[in-house]
Structure formats: C-alpha cells, structure tokens
Amino acid sequence: MFKVKLDEHSYLALLQQGDAVELFELIDDNRKSLGEWLSFPKKTISVEDSEVFIQKSLTRFSSGNGFWAGIWHKGVLAGSIGFLYVDINNRKTEIGYWLGESFQGCGLVTKACKKFIDHAFNEWELNKVEINMAFKNTRSRSVAERLGLIEEGTIREYEYINGEFLDRVIYGIVKKEWKELREEESYEENGGSAVSSIQ
C-alpha cells in the first residue's frame, strides 16, 4: 500500500474504503472554500459518493493509471492529493490536491507534492509533471511556484464553476529540471557540501 512519511506529524496514505466517512466530513466541512475553485464538492453529497470516489481511485491504482492519497496530520485527515492520470506513451502525469481550511499554511501540500513528484520521476520514470489550477487561485499557484514548476500558459474559460467561466493556468516541470532543483536543495541542506545522491 502507498504510504509515505512527510514529517514527524504527517504522512500520505492511499485512500481506503474505511476513510470514506472522514473524507466526506472533511469535504462537507469545507464545502464553501473548496467549491470556490473546484467542482467536486457539489457532486459529493453523501458518504456513498466518497465511497464511489475511493473505489475508482483504487481501481486506477491497480491498473497503473494514477490514484488519490489522503494527507494525514496529527492523526486527522487534512486533505488529499492525487495523480489524475499516468500517460505512459508521453511519459507524463498531472497532480491535483486540496486541503481543509484549518490545515492550510502548514506546508502540507508542498511536502506532499514533493513526494509525488519524486515518485513520478524516480519510480515511474516519467519525464514531465504538471499541476493545473484556476488562474485566480493564488494559494494553489504559490505551491507550484514554490516547488519550482514553470508557468507554461493559460487556457481561457476552461471550466464553469459557480456561474462563472474560469481560466486555468498550467505549470510544469521536466525530470532534468527537478533533478537539478533537488540536488541544489540537498547541497544547501548539507551546508554547502557536495552530496552523492538526491535526498
């Protein structure tokens, strides 16, 4: 099962059917804030909807076409992150994520994305990772920019949410760029001393 430690208080784990109630309650408690930029909260109206979502994620995981993991912080489900698909032919994928309002500002999504990007490049040997979001979603955009992804363009009026057509901005990074960033990070973490491998 996919499970990765983020820090001493947080970890990622593949969503299981036993998480459906907690997942639904988190979405329900944050329906307004999540619904500002995302369409799925309006479609998630019962625990059964979360159960269906998790089953679809597990099916995709078993078929090698992406999956969703929960982000746990201090034993509580804080949000979710997922590979939306895995394009083997073109060796690329896209990451999506969201957090409950009370868990924002702790660096959880940035840490989770870093683990996911490492997984895409090191385990799946893909060449590119994308993160897309509503153009005006500055909090989500700051995550991509903090990670070093490059803004590649904007799709006009990409989706219709809350009675408004929202533009979508695309960020991307390729494997060689990510490797360089991780090597620089390791160098700095080691006080400027050269290291032999990416941490």
NUKERO-122186 format. One record per residue (C-alpha): residue in three letters; y, x, z. Coordinates in Angstrom, 1 decimal, decimal comma, padded with zeros to 4 digits. Last residue first. Layout:
N
{rec Ala {Y X Z}} ...
This chain:
199
{rec Gln {013,1 017,6 -000,9}} {rec Ile {013,1 019,3 -004,2}} {rec Ser {011,3 022,7 -004,2}} {rec Ser {011,9 026,4 -003,9}} {rec Val {015,0 026,4 -001,7}} {rec Ala {018,1 028,6 -002,1}} {rec Ser {020,3 028,9 001,0}} {rec Gly {023,7 027,2 001,0}} {rec Gly {023,3 025,7 004,5}} {rec Asn {019,9 024,2 003,8}} {rec Glu {021,2 020,7 003,5}} {rec Glu {023,6 022,0 000,8}} {rec Tyr {020,9 023,6 -001,3}} {rec Ser {018,7 020,5 -000,9}} {rec Glu {021,5 018,3 -002,2}} {rec Glu {022,2 020,6 -005,1}} {rec Glu {018,5 020,5 -006,0}} {rec Arg {018,5 016,7 -005,7}} {rec Leu {021,5 016,4 -008,0}} {rec Glu {019,9 018,8 -010,6}} {rec Lys {016,7 016,8 -010,5}} {rec Trp {018,6 013,5 -011,0}} {rec Glu {020,3 014,9 -014,1}} {rec Lys {017,0 016,1 -015,6}} {rec Lys {015,4 012,7 -014,9}} {rec Val {018,0 010,6 -016,5}} {rec Ile {020,6 008,5 -014,7}} {rec Gly {022,0 005,0 -015,5}} {rec Tyr {024,7 002,5 -014,5}} {rec Ile {025,3 -000,7 -016,4}} {rec Val {028,1 -003,1 -015,7}} {rec Arg {027,6 -006,9 -016,0}} {rec Asp {030,4 -009,4 -016,8}} {rec Leu {030,2 -012,7 -015,0}} {rec Phe {030,6 -016,1 -016,6}} {rec Glu {031,8 -018,5 -013,9}} {rec Gly {030,6 -021,9 -012,6}} {rec Asn {028,9 -020,4 -009,6}} {rec Ile {026,9 -017,9 -011,7}} {rec Tyr {026,7 -017,7 -015,5}} {rec Glu {025,3 -014,4 -016,7}} {rec Tyr {026,2 -011,6 -019,1}} {rec Glu {029,8 -012,6 -019,9}} {rec Arg {030,6 -009,2 -021,3}} {rec Ile {028,0 -006,4 -021,1}} {rec Thr {029,7 -003,3 -019,6}} {rec Gly {029,0 000,4 -020,3}} {rec Glu {027,4 003,6 -019,2}} {rec Glu {028,6 004,2 -015,7}} {rec Ile {026,8 007,3 -014,6}} {rec Leu {024,5 007,4 -011,6}} {rec Gly {025,4 010,0 -008,9}} {rec Leu {023,9 008,2 -005,9}} {rec Arg {027,3 007,4 -004,5}} {rec Glu {028,2 005,8 -007,9}} {rec Ala {025,2 003,5 -007,8}} {rec Val {025,9 002,5 -004,2}} {rec Ser {029,6 002,0 -004,9}} {rec Arg {028,7 -000,4 -007,7}} {rec Ser {026,9 -002,6 -005,2}} {rec Arg {030,0 -002,8 -002,9}} {rec Thr {032,3 -003,3 -005,9}} {rec Asn {030,6 -006,4 -007,2}} {rec Lys {033,3 -007,1 -009,8}} {rec Phe {031,2 -005,9 -012,8}} {rec Ala {028,2 -007,8 -011,7}} {rec Met {025,3 -005,4 -011,3}} {rec Asn {023,0 -003,1 -013,2}} {rec Ile {021,0 -000,1 -011,9}} {rec Glu {019,2 002,0 -014,5}} {rec Val {016,5 004,7 -014,2}} {rec Lys {015,6 007,1 -017,0}} {rec Asn {012,8 009,6 -018,0}} {rec Leu {009,8 008,2 -016,3}} {rec Glu {007,2 010,5 -014,7}} {rec Trp {005,6 007,6 -012,7}} {rec Glu {005,2 009,6 -009,5}} {rec Asn {008,1 012,1 -009,7}} {rec Phe {010,7 010,2 -011,8}} {rec Ala {010,2 006,6 -010,7}} {rec His {009,2 007,6 -007,2}} {rec Asp {012,3 009,8 -006,7}} {rec Ile {014,4 006,9 -008,0}} {rec Phe {012,8 004,6 -005,5}} {rec Lys {013,3 006,9 -002,6}} {rec Lys {017,0 007,4 -003,5}} {rec Cys {017,4 003,7 -003,9}} {rec Ala {016,1 003,1 -000,4}} {rec Lys {018,5 005,7 001,1}} {rec Thr {021,5 004,2 -000,7}} {rec Val {020,3 000,6 000,2}} {rec Leu {020,0 001,5 003,9}} {rec Gly {023,3 003,4 004,3}} {rec Cys {024,3 001,5 007,4}} {rec Gly {027,3 -000,4 006,0}} {rec Gln {025,4 -003,6 005,4}} {rec Phe {022,8 -004,8 007,8}} {rec Ser {024,7 -007,8 009,2}} {rec Glu {025,3 -009,0 005,6}} {rec Gly {021,7 -009,2 004,6}} {rec Leu {020,9 -006,7 001,9}} {rec Trp {020,2 -006,8 -001,8}} {rec Tyr {018,5 -004,6 -004,4}} {rec Gly {017,6 -004,2 -008,1}} {rec Ile {016,2 -001,1 -009,8}} {rec Glu {015,7 -000,7 -013,5}} {rec Thr {013,0 001,3 -015,3}} {rec Lys {012,5 003,9 -018,1}} {rec Arg {009,8 005,7 -020,0}} {rec Asn {010,5 004,2 -023,4}} {rec Asn {006,9 003,2 -024,0}} {rec Ile {006,2 002,8 -020,3}} {rec Asp {008,9 000,3 -019,7}} {rec Val {008,4 -000,5 -016,0}} {rec Tyr {010,1 -003,7 -014,8}} {rec Leu {012,4 -005,0 -012,1}} {rec Phe {011,6 -002,2 -009,8}} {rec Gly {012,5 -003,6 -006,4}} {rec Ile {014,6 -003,5 -003,3}} {rec Ser {014,8 -006,0 -000,4}} {rec Gly {016,8 -006,8 002,6}} {rec Ala {017,1 -006,3 006,4}} {rec Leu {013,6 -007,3 007,6}} {rec Val {013,5 -006,5 011,3}} {rec Gly {011,6 -003,8 013,1}} {rec Lys {014,6 -001,6 013,7}} {rec His {015,5 -001,7 010,0}} {rec Trp {013,0 -002,9 007,4}} {rec Ile {013,7 -002,9 003,7}} {rec Gly {011,1 -005,1 001,9}} {rec Ala {009,6 -003,9 -001,3}} {rec Trp {009,5 -005,5 -004,7}} {rec Phe {007,3 -004,6 -007,6}} {rec Gly {007,2 -003,0 -011,1}} {rec Asn {004,9 -003,3 -014,1}} {rec Gly {001,9 -001,4 -013,0}} {rec Ser {-000,5 -004,4 -013,3}} {rec Ser {-001,3 -004,4 -009,5}} {rec Phe {002,4 -004,2 -008,7}} {rec Arg {003,2 -007,0 -011,1}} {rec Thr {000,7 -009,2 -009,4}} {rec Leu {002,1 -008,3 -006,0}} {rec Ser {005,6 -009,1 -007,1}} {rec Lys {004,5 -012,5 -008,5}} {rec Gln {002,7 -013,2 -005,2}} {rec Ile {005,9 -012,3 -003,3}} {rec Phe {008,0 -014,6 -005,5}} {rec Val {005,5 -017,5 -005,0}} {rec Glu {005,5 -017,0 -001,3}} {rec Ser {009,3 -016,9 -001,2}} {rec Asp {009,5 -020,2 -003,1}} {rec Glu {006,9 -021,7 -000,6}} {rec Val {009,3 -020,7 002,2}} {rec Ser {011,7 -023,2 000,7}} {rec Ile {015,0 -023,4 -001,3}} {rec Thr {015,0 -020,1 -003,2}} {rec Lys {016,4 -021,0 -006,6}} {rec Lys {020,0 -021,1 -005,3}} {rec Pro {019,4 -017,7 -003,6}} {rec Phe {018,0 -016,2 -006,9}} {rec Ser {021,3 -016,3 -008,9}} {rec Leu {023,0 -013,2 -007,6}} {rec Trp {026,7 -012,3 -007,3}} {rec Glu {028,3 -014,8 -004,9}} {rec Gly {024,9 -016,2 -004,0}} {rec Leu {024,1 -013,3 -001,8}} {rec Ser {027,1 -013,9 000,4}} {rec Lys {026,6 -017,7 000,6}} {rec Arg {022,8 -017,6 001,0}} {rec Asn {022,8 -015,0 003,8}} {rec Asp {021,0 -017,0 006,5}} {rec Asp {018,8 -018,7 003,9}} {rec Ile {017,9 -015,3 002,3}} {rec Leu {016,9 -013,8 005,6}} {rec Glu {015,0 -017,0 006,6}} {rec Phe {013,1 -016,9 003,3}} {rec Leu {012,1 -013,2 003,7}} {rec Glu {011,0 -013,8 007,3}} {rec Val {008,9 -016,7 006,3}} {rec Ala {007,4 -014,9 003,3}} {rec Asp {006,5 -011,7 005,1}} {rec Gly {002,9 -012,6 005,7}} {rec Gln {002,5 -012,9 001,9}} {rec Gln {003,1 -009,2 001,5}} {rec Leu {006,2 -007,3 000,4}} {rec Leu {005,5 -003,6 -000,3}} {rec Ala {007,0 -001,5 002,5}} {rec Leu {010,3 000,4 002,9}} {rec Tyr {011,3 002,1 006,2}} {rec Ser {014,0 002,2 008,9}} {rec His {014,7 003,4 012,4}} {rec Glu {013,7 007,1 012,3}} {rec Asp {014,8 007,4 008,7}} {rec Leu {013,8 006,1 005,3}} {rec Lys {010,0 006,0 005,8}} {rec Val {008,0 004,9 002,8}} {rec Lys {005,2 002,2 002,4}} {rec Phe {003,5 001,2 -000,8}} {rec Met {000,0 000,0 000,0}} 
